């Protein structure tokens, strides 16, 4: 079970902030939603997409530690260049979407469960 | 907490230096400063800033001019959401005789629009001393919000709660070893004043001396809580 990352990003009208990273082979198996990085560190799982509005540089380290391949910044929030640069170094895909955290999560849930 | 009652309590608890650190404002510092001066208590202009990541930072300033200029910028960085006095109470600004001069309009409870990095830049621009508050609790603490403290963060110390177990904190977060851990009461009520404190070896009671003590330079130092006091 899983959803191709590309297909999910299309559904949420996501803008890829790290176009240099090849995501064509990435499949996601779930999602995690939180803005508290201590919580994400303890609970997020590899192969999940992380949906957040937190934009501090530490998000990249947390994603890297937990094995998250892609972070979606909701509500059209965009991290600054230093964060994007670090993400490219770590091979983590960053996406910005105009949709809310609730909508993005709902779309992923429907896709994962093929409702 | 009225200034006179606060100073009386501070004296009872044997505090030589106090800072008031209201949430997102320094509007009351000058009134408290005047009362403290009469009572021979060294007073430090302080504030607890809530950044856009919902991290609490304590900033301390030696110079009243720096403090008020910083406070003005901080106020401008707050979202223009009015305070709801029925729900949160009036945000009163007082004079040293405890008269209410005015009420702050914007809700001080909300976060500043400054990010953590922006807040740190601003504090340093006005020569402030800065540390993340109460890192040993989960709410509004830098470790709770960001997971860990980035290695190159320009902070001067680390704040811990009145009753936080220092050994436990260092065991949980060994990377804090390189910082001075400043314990404070973070008192919201008179009864809590003095419930936690830090002791420093200083030449005079100023922020610049505290900065030296936290760096351990020129013979100044922070009491490590285990050493016997002579």
Interface residues (C-beta under 8 A of the other chain):
Chain A: X35 X36 X37 X38 X40 X41 X54 X55 X56 X57 X58 X61 X62
Chain B: X53 X115 X116 X117 X138 X143 X144 X145 X146 X147 X148 X150
